[in-house]
Amino acid sequence: MYDAVFLSCDAIGMLARWLLMSREQLKAKYRAAKVELNRVKVRVADVSESRDKWKARAEVSRQELVAMQAEVERLTALINQAPSPQEK
């Protein structure tokens, strides 16, 4: 009756080896996941920094464009208000 509860020494050894192998596999899997996580974190930081630089450059370019468009409109208005050479 108690025979089913107790394991033989061979069975205990096999179970212990299996548990150790399983534990080592989980450790390796965790280490690989940790390395991948750190790699992805660095990549995200690099991409975010690059995006912020491009966003700033785009904003400066947009402001320059608005300023140039205003200058073109001002000069166009001056040209339209100037008397034509034929009227002199």
A tleap script that builds the chain and sets N, CA, C and O, in Angstrom:
source leaprc.protein.ff14SB
mol = sequence {
  NMET TYR ASP ALA VAL PHE LEU SER CYS ASP
  ALA ILE GLY MET LEU ALA ARG TRP LEU LEU
  MET SER ARG GLU GLN LEU LYS ALA LYS TYR
  ARG ALA ALA LYS VAL GLU LEU ASN ARG VAL
  LYS VAL ARG VAL ALA ASP VAL SER GLU SER
  ARG ASP LYS TRP LYS ALA ARG ALA GLU VAL
  SER ARG GLN GLU LEU VAL ALA MET GLN ALA
  GLU VAL GLU ARG LEU THR ALA LEU ILE ASN
  GLN ALA PRO SER PRO GLN GLU CLYS
}
set mol.1.N position { 0.822 -1.187 0.000 }
set mol.1.CA position { 0.000 0.000 0.000 }
set mol.1.C position { 0.866 1.250 0.000 }
set mol.1.O position { 0.559 2.208 -0.709 }
set mol.2.N position { 1.930 1.261 0.771 }
set mol.2.CA position { 2.814 2.412 0.820 }
set mol.2.C position { 3.817 2.420 -0.320 }
set mol.2.O position { 4.512 3.415 -0.525 }
set mol.3.N position { 3.900 1.335 -1.056 }
set mol.3.CA position { 4.862 1.219 -2.151 }
set mol.3.C position { 4.613 2.275 -3.234 }
set mol.3.O position { 5.565 2.764 -3.842 }
set mol.4.N position { 3.374 2.625 -3.477 }
set mol.4.CA position { 3.046 3.596 -4.508 }
set mol.4.C position { 3.472 5.001 -4.089 }
set mol.4.O position { 3.724 5.837 -4.957 }
set mol.5.N position { 3.559 5.281 -2.824 }
set mol.5.CA position { 3.917 6.612 -2.322 }
set mol.5.C position { 5.427 6.827 -2.398 }
set mol.5.O position { 5.876 7.920 -2.743 }
set mol.6.N position { 6.178 5.846 -2.094 }
set mol.6.CA position { 7.636 5.977 -2.074 }
set mol.6.C position { 8.204 5.682 -3.450 }
set mol.6.O position { 7.785 4.741 -4.124 }
set mol.7.N position { 9.167 6.503 -3.857 }
set mol.7.CA position { 9.829 6.310 -5.136 }
set mol.7.C position { 11.143 5.586 -4.917 }
set mol.7.O position { 11.760 5.707 -3.858 }
set mol.8.N position { 11.559 4.851 -5.899 }
set mol.8.CA position { 12.841 4.169 -5.795 }
set mol.8.C position { 13.962 5.190 -5.959 }
set mol.8.O position { 13.735 6.311 -6.414 }
set mol.9.N position { 15.138 4.800 -5.593 }
set mol.9.CA position { 16.301 5.682 -5.724 }
set mol.9.C position { 16.537 6.048 -7.178 }
set mol.9.O position { 16.899 7.188 -7.472 }
set mol.10.N position { 16.341 5.115 -8.088 }
set mol.10.CA position { 16.520 5.402 -9.510 }
set mol.10.C position { 15.518 6.446 -9.981 }
set mol.10.O position { 15.878 7.364 -10.719 }
set mol.11.N position { 14.270 6.314 -9.564 }
set mol.11.CA position { 13.233 7.259 -9.959 }
set mol.11.C position { 13.524 8.636 -9.380 }
set mol.11.O position { 13.316 9.642 -10.059 }
set mol.12.N position { 13.996 8.701 -8.153 }
set mol.12.CA position { 14.331 9.989 -7.533 }
set mol.12.C position { 15.495 10.628 -8.280 }
set mol.12.O position { 15.478 11.834 -8.531 }
set mol.13.N position { 16.487 9.855 -8.632 }
set mol.13.CA position { 17.627 10.380 -9.389 }
set mol.13.C position { 17.213 10.906 -10.744 }
set mol.13.O position { 17.658 11.974 -11.164 }
set mol.14.N position { 16.361 10.161 -11.432 }
set mol.14.CA position { 15.878 10.608 -12.745 }
set mol.14.C position { 15.069 11.892 -12.601 }
set mol.14.O position { 15.225 12.820 -13.395 }
set mol.15.N position { 14.210 11.946 -11.595 }
set mol.15.CA position { 13.399 13.147 -11.363 }
set mol.15.C position { 14.287 14.340 -11.022 }
set mol.15.O position { 14.051 15.448 -11.505 }
set mol.16.N position { 15.304 14.120 -10.198 }
set mol.16.CA position { 16.215 15.196 -9.828 }
set mol.16.C position { 16.960 15.711 -11.062 }
set mol.16.O position { 17.093 16.922 -11.234 }
set mol.17.N position { 17.446 14.817 -11.917 }
set mol.17.CA position { 18.131 15.234 -13.140 }
set mol.17.C position { 17.193 16.012 -14.052 }
set mol.17.O position { 17.580 17.027 -14.631 }
set mol.18.N position { 15.975 15.539 -14.176 }
set mol.18.CA position { 14.987 16.224 -15.016 }
set mol.18.C position { 14.698 17.621 -14.474 }
set mol.18.O position { 14.617 18.582 -15.239 }
set mol.19.N position { 14.544 17.736 -13.161 }
set mol.19.CA position { 14.282 19.046 -12.553 }
set mol.19.C position { 15.468 19.990 -12.752 }
set mol.19.O position { 15.271 21.168 -13.049 }
set mol.20.N position { 16.679 19.495 -12.594 }
set mol.20.CA position { 17.864 20.333 -12.798 }
set mol.20.C position { 17.969 20.788 -14.251 }
set mol.20.O position { 18.272 21.953 -14.511 }
set mol.21.N position { 17.723 19.891 -15.194 }
set mol.21.CA position { 17.772 20.271 -16.611 }
set mol.21.C position { 16.693 21.303 -16.930 }
set mol.21.O position { 16.933 22.271 -17.651 }
set mol.22.N position { 15.515 21.079 -16.383 }
set mol.22.CA position { 14.418 22.008 -16.614 }
set mol.22.C position { 14.758 23.386 -16.045 }
set mol.22.O position { 14.496 24.419 -16.663 }
set mol.23.N position { 15.351 23.368 -14.850 }
set mol.23.CA position { 15.739 24.622 -14.199 }
set mol.23.C position { 16.783 25.354 -15.039 }
set mol.23.O position { 16.679 26.568 -15.213 }
set mol.24.N position { 17.768 24.661 -15.555 }
set mol.24.CA position { 18.815 25.270 -16.370 }
set mol.24.C position { 18.244 25.814 -17.684 }
set mol.24.O position { 18.661 26.869 -18.162 }
set mol.25.N position { 17.296 25.090 -18.253 }
set mol.25.CA position { 16.660 25.565 -19.481 }
set mol.25.C position { 15.885 26.854 -19.227 }
set mol.25.O position { 15.925 27.783 -20.034 }
set mol.26.N position { 15.186 26.902 -18.109 }
set mol.26.CA position { 14.438 28.112 -17.775 }
set mol.26.C position { 15.383 29.281 -17.525 }
set mol.26.O position { 15.104 30.407 -17.936 }
set mol.27.N position { 16.492 29.017 -16.854 }
set mol.27.CA position { 17.479 30.078 -16.616 }
set mol.27.C position { 18.020 30.613 -17.946 }
set mol.27.O position { 18.130 31.825 -18.132 }
set mol.28.N position { 18.353 29.714 -18.858 }
set mol.28.CA position { 18.879 30.125 -20.166 }
set mol.28.C position { 17.835 30.931 -20.933 }
set mol.28.O position { 18.155 31.941 -21.561 }
set mol.29.N position { 16.611 30.486 -20.876 }
set mol.29.CA position { 15.524 31.192 -21.554 }
set mol.29.C position { 15.353 32.594 -20.971 }
set mol.29.O position { 15.154 33.558 -21.710 }
set mol.30.N position { 15.430 32.705 -19.642 }
set mol.30.CA position { 15.303 33.997 -18.972 }
set mol.30.C position { 16.460 34.916 -19.359 }
set mol.30.O position { 16.248 36.096 -19.638 }
set mol.31.N position { 17.690 34.376 -19.376 }
set mol.31.CA position { 18.852 35.199 -19.746 }
set mol.31.C position { 18.719 35.708 -21.178 }
set mol.31.O position { 19.022 36.868 -21.456 }
set mol.32.N position { 18.273 34.856 -22.074 }
set mol.32.CA position { 18.097 35.261 -23.474 }
set mol.32.C position { 17.017 36.335 -23.585 }
set mol.32.O position { 17.168 37.299 -24.335 }
set mol.33.N position { 15.939 36.166 -22.845 }
set mol.33.CA position { 14.864 37.165 -22.878 }
set mol.33.C position { 15.347 38.500 -22.308 }
set mol.33.O position { 14.972 39.563 -22.801 }
set mol.34.N position { 16.173 38.437 -21.276 }
set mol.34.CA position { 16.697 39.662 -20.657 }
set mol.34.C position { 17.617 40.400 -21.632 }
set mol.34.O position { 17.560 41.625 -21.735 }
set mol.35.N position { 18.455 39.660 -22.339 }
set mol.35.CA position { 19.337 40.269 -23.331 }
set mol.35.C position { 18.514 40.916 -24.440 }
set mol.35.O position { 18.794 42.043 -24.848 }
set mol.36.N position { 17.510 40.210 -24.921 }
set mol.36.CA position { 16.638 40.745 -25.979 }
set mol.36.C position { 15.905 41.993 -25.498 }
set mol.36.O position { 15.773 42.960 -26.248 }
set mol.37.N position { 15.431 41.978 -24.265 }
set mol.37.CA position { 14.736 43.143 -23.713 }
set mol.37.C position { 15.665 44.346 -23.675 }
set mol.37.O position { 15.271 45.445 -24.064 }
set mol.38.N position { 16.889 44.152 -23.212 }
set mol.38.CA position { 17.835 45.261 -23.161 }
set mol.38.C position { 18.156 45.776 -24.558 }
set mol.38.O position { 18.280 46.984 -24.763 }
set mol.39.N position { 18.290 44.864 -25.523 }
set mol.39.CA position { 18.556 45.268 -26.904 }
set mol.39.C position { 17.411 46.113 -27.448 }
set mol.39.O position { 17.634 47.132 -28.101 }
set mol.40.N position { 16.194 45.684 -27.175 }
set mol.40.CA position { 15.020 46.415 -27.658 }
set mol.40.C position { 14.911 47.776 -26.964 }
set mol.40.O position { 14.550 48.767 -27.599 }
set mol.41.N position { 15.218 47.830 -25.681 }
set mol.41.CA position { 15.180 49.113 -24.963 }
set mol.41.C position { 16.158 50.117 -25.573 }
set mol.41.O position { 15.823 51.288 -25.752 }
set mol.42.N position { 17.361 49.654 -25.889 }
set mol.42.CA position { 18.356 50.536 -26.503 }
set mol.42.C position { 17.869 50.990 -27.874 }
set mol.42.O position { 17.996 52.162 -28.227 }
set mol.43.N position { 17.318 50.068 -28.635 }
set mol.43.CA position { 16.809 50.406 -29.978 }
set mol.43.C position { 15.687 51.444 -29.892 }
set mol.43.O position { 15.655 52.392 -30.676 }
set mol.44.N position { 14.787 51.267 -28.956 }
set mol.44.CA position { 13.681 52.219 -28.783 }
set mol.44.C position { 14.222 53.595 -28.409 }
set mol.44.O position { 13.746 54.611 -28.915 }
set mol.45.N position { 15.210 53.626 -27.530 }
set mol.45.CA position { 15.803 54.908 -27.132 }
set mol.45.C position { 16.451 55.588 -28.335 }
set mol.45.O position { 16.304 56.796 -28.521 }
set mol.46.N position { 17.170 54.814 -29.154 }
set mol.46.CA position { 17.810 55.380 -30.342 }
set mol.46.C position { 16.774 55.913 -31.324 }
set mol.46.O position { 16.924 57.013 -31.856 }
set mol.47.N position { 15.742 55.146 -31.559 }
set mol.47.CA position { 14.699 55.560 -32.502 }
set mol.47.C position { 13.967 56.789 -31.978 }
set mol.47.O position { 13.649 57.695 -32.749 }
set mol.48.N position { 13.698 56.828 -30.688 }
set mol.48.CA position { 13.019 57.984 -30.105 }
set mol.48.C position { 13.870 59.246 -30.239 }
set mol.48.O position { 13.360 60.318 -30.564 }
set mol.49.N position { 15.157 59.107 -29.988 }
set mol.49.CA position { 16.057 60.255 -30.114 }
set mol.49.C position { 16.102 60.750 -31.557 }
set mol.49.O position { 16.052 61.953 -31.813 }
set mol.50.N position { 16.197 59.817 -32.489 }
set mol.50.CA position { 16.230 60.177 -33.902 }
set mol.50.C position { 14.926 60.858 -34.322 }
set mol.50.O position { 14.943 61.858 -35.040 }
set mol.51.N position { 13.804 60.311 -33.872 }
set mol.51.CA position { 12.501 60.896 -34.206 }
set mol.51.C position { 12.390 62.311 -33.666 }
set mol.51.O position { 11.886 63.201 -34.352 }
set mol.52.N position { 12.859 62.528 -32.437 }
set mol.52.CA position { 12.797 63.859 -31.846 }
set mol.52.C position { 13.648 64.857 -32.630 }
set mol.52.O position { 13.251 66.007 -32.815 }
set mol.53.N position { 14.834 64.406 -33.095 }
set mol.53.CA position { 15.684 65.287 -33.903 }
set mol.53.C position { 14.994 65.655 -35.213 }
set mol.53.O position { 14.985 66.818 -35.616 }
set mol.54.N position { 14.410 64.641 -35.880 }
set mol.54.CA position { 13.730 64.916 -37.143 }
set mol.54.C position { 12.518 65.812 -36.935 }
set mol.54.O position { 12.226 66.675 -37.763 }
set mol.55.N position { 11.824 65.609 -35.840 }
set mol.55.CA position { 10.657 66.438 -35.553 }
set mol.55.C position { 11.072 67.896 -35.361 }
set mol.55.O position { 10.405 68.802 -35.860 }
set mol.56.N position { 12.173 68.127 -34.638 }
set mol.56.CA position { 12.673 69.480 -34.421 }
set mol.56.C position { 13.108 70.108 -35.743 }
set mol.56.O position { 12.822 71.276 -36.007 }
set mol.57.N position { 13.805 69.320 -36.576 }
set mol.57.CA position { 14.234 69.845 -37.875 }
set mol.57.C position { 13.034 70.184 -38.755 }
set mol.57.O position { 13.043 71.197 -39.455 }
set mol.58.N position { 12.021 69.355 -38.723 }
set mol.58.CA position { 10.820 69.599 -39.522 }
set mol.58.C position { 10.110 70.862 -39.044 }
set mol.58.O position { 9.594 71.629 -39.857 }
set mol.59.N position { 10.080 71.079 -37.743 }
set mol.59.CA position { 9.428 72.278 -37.209 }
set mol.59.C position { 10.179 73.539 -37.632 }
set mol.59.O position { 9.562 74.540 -37.995 }
set mol.60.N position { 11.508 73.491 -37.584 }
set mol.60.CA position { 12.305 74.642 -38.032 }
set mol.60.C position { 12.054 74.895 -39.508 }
set mol.60.O position { 11.890 76.046 -39.912 }
set mol.61.N position { 12.021 73.862 -40.313 }
set mol.61.CA position { 11.763 74.010 -41.749 }
set mol.61.C position { 10.369 74.575 -41.998 }
set mol.61.O position { 10.180 75.400 -42.892 }
set mol.62.N position { 9.405 74.136 -41.216 }
set mol.62.CA position { 8.037 74.653 -41.381 }
set mol.62.C position { 7.992 76.138 -41.058 }
set mol.62.O position { 7.335 76.907 -41.760 }
set mol.63.N position { 8.685 76.546 -40.004 }
set mol.63.CA position { 8.705 77.968 -39.641 }
set mol.63.C position { 9.396 78.793 -40.721 }
set mol.63.O position { 8.957 79.899 -41.038 }
set mol.64.N position { 10.479 78.256 -41.286 }
set mol.64.CA position { 11.160 78.952 -42.377 }
set mol.64.C position { 10.244 79.082 -43.590 }
set mol.64.O position { 10.217 80.126 -44.242 }
set mol.65.N position { 9.507 78.042 -43.888 }
set mol.65.CA position { 8.577 78.071 -45.016 }
set mol.65.C position { 7.505 79.138 -44.805 }
set mol.65.O position { 7.201 79.898 -45.725 }
set mol.66.N position { 6.940 79.200 -43.623 }
set mol.66.CA position { 5.911 80.206 -43.329 }
set mol.66.C position { 6.485 81.608 -43.473 }
set mol.66.O position { 5.833 82.497 -44.020 }
set mol.67.N position { 7.707 81.805 -42.984 }
set mol.67.CA position { 8.347 83.117 -43.090 }
set mol.67.C position { 8.597 83.476 -44.556 }
set mol.67.O position { 8.376 84.618 -44.961 }
set mol.68.N position { 9.051 82.520 -45.340 }
set mol.68.CA position { 9.310 82.776 -46.760 }
set mol.68.C position { 8.020 83.059 -47.514 }
set mol.68.O position { 7.991 83.928 -48.386 }
set mol.69.N position { 6.954 82.338 -47.189 }
set mol.69.CA position { 5.665 82.586 -47.843 }
set mol.69.C position { 5.158 83.988 -47.514 }
set mol.69.O position { 4.616 84.675 -48.380 }
set mol.70.N position { 5.332 84.409 -46.270 }
set mol.70.CA position { 4.916 85.759 -45.883 }
set mol.70.C position { 5.744 86.795 -46.645 }
set mol.70.O position { 5.210 87.813 -47.084 }
set mol.71.N position { 7.029 86.542 -46.803 }
set mol.71.CA position { 7.896 87.468 -47.547 }
set mol.71.C position { 7.490 87.536 -49.011 }
set mol.71.O position { 7.488 88.615 -49.604 }
set mol.72.N position { 7.147 86.398 -49.599 }
set mol.72.CA position { 6.695 86.377 -50.996 }
set mol.72.C position { 5.397 87.180 -51.137 }
set mol.72.O position { 5.245 87.945 -52.089 }
set mol.73.N position { 4.490 87.014 -50.221 }
set mol.73.CA position { 3.224 87.769 -50.269 }
set mol.73.C position { 3.477 89.264 -50.121 }
set mol.73.O position { 2.849 90.072 -50.805 }
set mol.74.N position { 4.395 89.635 -49.228 }
set mol.74.CA position { 4.699 91.050 -49.024 }
set mol.74.C position { 5.317 91.642 -50.296 }
set mol.74.O position { 4.938 92.732 -50.725 }
set mol.75.N position { 6.266 90.922 -50.893 }
set mol.75.CA position { 6.897 91.425 -52.108 }
set mol.75.C position { 5.915 91.475 -53.275 }
set mol.75.O position { 5.954 92.404 -54.082 }
set mol.76.N position { 5.039 90.484 -53.364 }
set mol.76.CA position { 4.019 90.485 -54.416 }
set mol.76.C position { 3.101 91.692 -54.268 }
set mol.76.O position { 2.745 92.327 -55.261 }
set mol.77.N position { 2.716 92.011 -53.032 }
set mol.77.CA position { 1.869 93.182 -52.785 }
set mol.77.C position { 2.610 94.458 -53.179 }
set mol.77.O position { 2.002 95.359 -53.756 }
set mol.78.N position { 3.897 94.556 -52.884 }
set mol.78.CA position { 4.671 95.744 -53.267 }
set mol.78.C position { 4.750 95.877 -54.781 }
set mol.78.O position { 4.639 96.976 -55.325 }
set mol.79.N position { 4.942 94.749 -55.454 }
set mol.79.CA position { 5.011 94.788 -56.924 }
set mol.79.C position { 3.676 95.229 -57.498 }
set mol.79.O position { 3.635 96.024 -58.437 }
set mol.80.N position { 2.593 94.724 -56.946 }
set mol.80.CA position { 1.267 95.085 -57.454 }
set mol.80.C position { 0.931 96.539 -57.178 }
set mol.80.O position { 0.166 97.136 -57.936 }
set mol.81.N position { 1.475 97.132 -56.121 }
set mol.81.CA position { 1.181 98.533 -55.773 }
set mol.81.C position { 2.080 99.500 -56.527 }
set mol.81.O position { 1.739 100.673 -56.674 }
set mol.82.N position { 3.212 99.030 -57.001 }
set mol.82.CA position { 4.135 99.914 -57.712 }
set mol.82.C position { 3.532 100.347 -59.033 }
set mol.82.O position { 2.853 99.567 -59.700 }
set mol.83.N position { 3.781 101.595 -59.410 }
set mol.83.CA position { 3.269 102.052 -60.697 }
set mol.83.C position { 4.001 101.340 -61.833 }
set mol.83.O position { 5.201 101.079 -61.756 }
set mol.84.N position { 3.257 101.039 -62.872 }
set mol.84.CA position { 3.878 100.353 -63.991 }
set mol.84.C position { 4.732 101.341 -64.777 }
set mol.84.O position { 4.442 102.537 -64.757 }
set mol.85.N position { 5.775 100.883 -65.471 }
set mol.85.CA position { 6.646 101.799 -66.217 }
set mol.85.C position { 5.892 102.515 -67.345 }
set mol.85.O position { 6.337 103.579 -67.776 }
set mol.86.N position { 4.812 101.996 -67.822 }
set mol.86.CA position { 4.063 102.602 -68.901 }
set mol.86.C position { 3.301 103.824 -68.425 }
set mol.86.O position { 2.979 104.697 -69.231 }
set mol.87.N position { 3.004 103.910 -67.127 }
set mol.87.CA position { 2.209 105.024 -66.579 }
set mol.87.C position { 3.064 106.273 -66.400 }
set mol.87.O position { 2.501 107.348 -66.191 }
set mol.88.N position { 4.384 106.193 -66.469 }
set mol.88.CA position { 5.232 107.358 -66.238 }
set mol.88.C position { 5.218 108.278 -67.371 }
set mol.88.O position { 5.884 109.313 -67.334 }
savepdb mol mol.pdb
quit
